[in-house]
Amino acid sequence: MLLTLSLPIINPNMTEASIDAVYIEVGANVRLGSKLVDLIVDLSAAVPHDCPPISYYRLLTQESACLRRIDVGRGGSIAPGTVFALFSTDPEESLDSKPARQIRVSVAGIIKQEEWPEF
């Protein structure tokens, strides 16, 4: 069975997200809880804020599958609802059939760990 991955709407004011990290490669098997990608959501253009309007999120799988295609890499931007990856439950499955549904994922807010400069 083919499964798609599209960018979920994390915040109703977001217009896009940037890919900060990609943790899987084409052909890799993922299992429950596997890290897929880290996202940066910048709301500075959408609504005024008193604090930095940049948030970080991680998409994690909630089922097992094999990554067959990914259409965006680190630094790329995608809009909510855009399909950017294709998975299959069988690694040998033909990619010619129509995807059955979305792969189940969870979204976790993360705190970006920047490296501190040396003084």
PAZAPA-4460 file (N, C-alpha, C; in steps of 0.05 Angstrom, whole numbers, plus 32768, in hexadecimal, padded with zeros to 4 digits):
% residues 119
    n_x    n_y    n_z   ca_x   ca_y   ca_z    c_x    c_y    c_z   seq   type   mol
   8011   7FE9   8000   8000   8000   8000   8012   8019   8000     1      M     A
   800C   802C   7FEF   801B   8045   7FEE   800F   8059   8001     2      L     A
   8020   8068   800F   8019   807C   8022   8027   8096   801C     3      L     A
   8019   80AC   801E   8025   80C6   8019   802B   80D4   8033     4      T     A
   803D   80E8   8032   8043   80F9   8049   8040   8116   803F     5      L     A
   802E   8124   804B   802A   8141   8045   802F   8151   805E     6      S     A
   8035   816A   805A   803A   817C   8071   8020   8181   807F     7      L     A
   801E   817A   8099   8005   8180   80A8   8004   819E   80AF     8      P     A
   7FEC   81A7   80B3   7FE8   81C3   80BD   7FEE   81C2   80DB     9      I     A
   8005   81CE   80E2   800E   81CE   80FE   8002   81E6   810C    10      I     A
   8000   81FC   80FE   7FF5   8215   8108   7FE3   8221   80F3    11      N     A
   7FCB   822A   80F9   7FB9   8234   80E5   7FC4   824C   80D6    12      P     A
   7FD8   825A   80E1   7FE4   8272   80D4   7FFC   826C   80C2    13      N     A
   8005   8253   80C2   801D   824C   80B2   8016   824B   8095    14      M     A
   8029   8255   8085   8026   8253   8068   803A   823F   805B    15      T     A
   804F   8239   806A   8063   8225   8061   8074   821D   8079    16      E     A
   8084   8208   8074   8098   8200   8087   80B1   81FA   8078    17      A     A
   80C8   81FE   8085   80E2   81F8   8079   80EC   81DE   8085    18      S     A
   80F8   81CE   8075   8104   81B5   807E   811F   81BB   808B    19      I     A
   8122   81B4   80A4   813B   81B9   80B3   814D   81A1   80B3    20      D     A
   8141   8189   80B2   8150   8170   80B2   813F   815A   80A6    21      A     A
   814C   8148   8098   813F   8130   808D   814D   8118   809A    22      V     A
   813F   8106   80A7   814B   80F0   80B5   814A   80D5   80A7    23      Y     A
   813D   80D4   8090   813A   80BA   8082   8143   80BD   8065    24      I     A
   814B   80A6   805A   8153   80A6   803E   8141   8094   802E    25      E     A
   813F   8098   8015   812F   8087   8003   8138   806A   8007    26      V     A
   8124   8058   800A   812A   803C   800E   812B   8034   802B    27      G     A
   812C   8047   803D   812D   8041   805A   8112   8039   8064    28      A     A
   8113   8026   8077   80FB   801E   8085   80F7   802F   809E    29      N     A
   80DF   8038   80A3   80D9   8047   80BB   80C7   8036   80CC    30      V     A
   80C7   803B   80E6   80B6   802C   80F8   80A8   8040   810B    31      R     A
   8097   8037   811B   8089   8049   812E   809D   805A   813D    32      L     A
   8099   8075   813B   80AA   8088   814A   80C3   8091   813B    33      G     A
   80C7   8088   8123   80DF   8090   8114   80DD   80AE   810D    34      S     A
   80F4   80BC   810F   80F5   80D8   8107   80F5   80D9   80E9    35      K     A
   80E4   80EB   80DE   80E3   80F0   80C1   80F1   8109   80BA    36      L     A
   80E6   8120   80C2   80F2   813A   80BC   80EE   814D   80D3    37      V     A
   80FF   8162   80D4   80FC   8178   80E6   80F3   8190   80D5    38      D     A
   80E0   819F   80E0   80D5   81B6   80D2   80D9   81D0   80E1    39      L     A
   80DB   81E6   80D2   80DB   8201   80DE   80C3   820F   80D4    40      I     A
   80B3   8219   80E6   809B   8229   80DF   809F   8245   80E9    41      V     A
   809F   8258   80D6   80A4   8274   80DC   808A   8283   80D8    42      D     A
   807E   828E   80ED   8065   829D   80EB   8069   82BB   80EA    43      L     A
   8081   82C5   80E6   8086   82E2   80E7   8076   82F1   80D3    44      S     A
   8070   82E6   80BC   8061   82F4   80A7   8043   82F2   80AC    45      A     A
   803A   82DF   80BC   801E   82DA   80BF   8010   82EB   80D5    46      A     A
   801D   82EB   80EC   8010   82F9   8103   8026   8307   8113    47      V     A
   8020   831E   8120   8034   832B   8131   8039   831B   814B    48      P     A
   8052   831C   8154   805A   830D   816C   806B   831E   817E    49      H     A
   806A   8317   8198   807C   8324   81AB   8095   8313   81B0    50      D     A
   8096   82FC   81A5   80AD   82EA   81A8   80B4   82DF   818C    51      C     A
   80CA   82D2   818A   80D2   82C7   816F   80BC   82B4   8165    52      P     A
   80B2   82B9   814D   809C   82A9   8143   80A5   8290   8133    53      P     A
   80BC   8286   813B   80C6   826E   812D   80C4   8256   8140    54      I     A
   80B8   8241   8135   80B5   8228   8145   80C1   8211   8136    55      S     A
   80C9   81FC   8144   80D5   81E5   8139   80C4   81CC   813F    56      Y     A
   80C1   81BB   812C   80B1   81A3   812F   80BF   818B   8122    57      Y     A
   80B7   8174   812B   80C1   815B   8120   80A9   8149   8118    58      R     A
   80AA   813D   8100   8097   812A   80F8   80A2   810E   80FD    59      L     A
   8092   80FD   810A   8099   80E2   8112   8084   80CF   8107    60      L     A
   808D   80B7   80FE   807A   80A4   80F4   806A   8096   810A    61      T     A
   8052   808E   8104   8042   807F   8116   803B   8064   810B    62      Q     A
   804A   805B   80F7   8047   8040   80EB   8060   803A   80DC    63      E     A
   8062   8020   80D4   807A   8017   80C5   8075   8019   80A8    64      S     A
   808A   8021   8099   8088   8023   807C   80A4   8027   8071    65      A     A
   80A6   8028   8056   80C0   802C   8049   80BE   8046   8039    66      C     A
   80D2   8057   803C   80D2   8070   802D   80DA   806A   8010    67      L     A
   80C8   8072   7FFD   80CD   806D   7FE1   80D6   8086   7FD2    68      R     A
   80CD   809D   7FDB   80D3   80B6   7FCD   80D0   80CD   7FE1    69      R     A
   80E3   80E1   7FDF   80E0   80F9   7FEE   80E7   8110   7FDC    70      I     A
   80D6   8124   7FDB   80D8   813A   7FC7   80E3   8154   7FD2    71      D     A
   80EC   8154   7FEB   80F7   816D   7FF6   810E   8165   8008    72      V     A
   8121   8177   8009   8139   8172   801A   813D   8189   802E    73      G     A
   8153   8187   803C   8159   819C   8050   815B   81B7   8042    74      R     A
   814D   81CB   804E   814C   81E5   8043   8135   81EB   8031    75      G     A
   8127   81D5   8028   8110   81D9   8017   80F7   81E2   8027    76      G     A
   80E5   81EE   8019   80CC   81F8   8026   80B4   81EA   8019    77      S     A
   80A0   81E5   802A   8087   81D9   8020   806F   81E6   802E    78      I     A
   8059   81E6   801F   8040   81F1   802A   8030   81DB   8037    79      A     A
   801F   81E2   804B   800E   81CE   8057   7FFD   81BF   8043    80      P     A
   7FFB   81A5   8046   7FEB   8195   8034   7FFB   818A   801C    81      G     A
   8013   8194   8018   8024   818B   8002   802F   8170   8007    82      T     A
   802B   815D   7FF5   8037   8142   7FF8   8054   8144   7FF0    83      V     A
   8065   813B   8002   8082   813D   7FFD   8091   8122   8000    84      F     A
   8083   810D   8007   8090   80F3   8009   807C   80DC   8004    85      A     A
   8087   80C6   7FFB   8076   80AE   7FF5   8083   8096   8003    86      L     A
   8072   8087   8010   807A   806F   801F   806A   8058   8013    87      F     A
   8074   803F   8019   8064   8027   8013   8067   8014   802A    88      S     A
   8053   8003   802D   8054   7FEF   8042   8065   7FD7   8039    89      T     A
   8068   7FD4   801F   8079   7FBF   8013   808F   7FCD   8003    90      D     A
   80A9   7FC9   800A   80BE   7FD7   7FFC   80C0   7FD1   7FDE    91      P     A
   80B3   7FBB   7FD5   80B4   7FB4   7FB8   809B   7FBD   7FA9    92      E     A
   8089   7FCA   7FB7   806F   7FD2   7FAA   8074   7FE6   7F93    93      E     A
   8064   7FE3   7F7E   8066   7FF5   7F67   805C   8011   7F6F    94      S     A
   806A   8025   7F65   8062   8040   7F6B   804E   804B   7F57    95      L     A
   8044   803A   7F46   8030   8042   7F32   8013   8043   7F3C    96      D     A
   800E   8036   7F52   7FF3   8036   7F5D   7FED   8050   7F6C    97      S     A
   7FD4   8055   7F71   7FCB   806D   7F80   7FD0   8069   7F9E    98      K     A
   7FDB   807D   7FAC   7FDE   807B   7FC9   7FC4   8076   7FD7    99      P     A
   7FC4   8065   7FEB   7FAC   805E   7FFA   7FA4   8073   800E   100      A     A
   7FB8   8080   801B   7FB3   8093   8030   7FCD   80A0   8039   101      R     A
   7FCB   80B2   804C   7FE2   80BE   8059   7FEF   80AB   806C   102      Q     A
   8009   80AD   806F   8016   809E   8084   8010   80AC   809E   103      I     A
   800D   809D   80B3   8006   80A8   80CD   801F   80B4   80DA   104      R     A
   801E   80CD   80E1   8034   80DA   80EE   802B   80E9   8107   105      V     A
   803E   80F0   8117   8039   8102   812E   804B   811A   812A   106      S     A
   8043   8131   8136   8052   8149   8134   805A   8150   8151   107      V     A
   8074   8154   8155   807E   815B   816F   808C   8176   816D   108      A     A
   8086   8188   8180   8095   81A1   8182   80B0   819B   818E   109      G     A
   80C5   81A7   8183   80E0   81A1   818D   80EE   81BC   8193   110      I     A
   8102   81BA   81A4   8113   81D2   81AA   812D   81CE   819B   111      I     A
   8132   81E0   8189   814A   81DE   8178   8163   81E3   818A   112      K     A
   8176   81D1   8189   818E   81D3   8198   81A4   81DF   8186   113      Q     A
   81A8   81F9   8189   81BD   8207   817A   81D8   8202   8189   114      E     A
   81ED   8201   8179   8207   81FF   8186   820F   821A   8190   115      E     A
   8219   821A   81A8   8222   8233   81B4   823D   823A   81AA   116      W     A
   8242   8253   81A3   825D   825B   819A   8271   825A   81B1   117      P     A
   8289   8254   81AA   829E   8254   81BE   82A8   8270   81C2   118      E     A
   82AD   8278   81DB   82B7   8292   81E2   82D4   8291   81E9   119      F     A
***
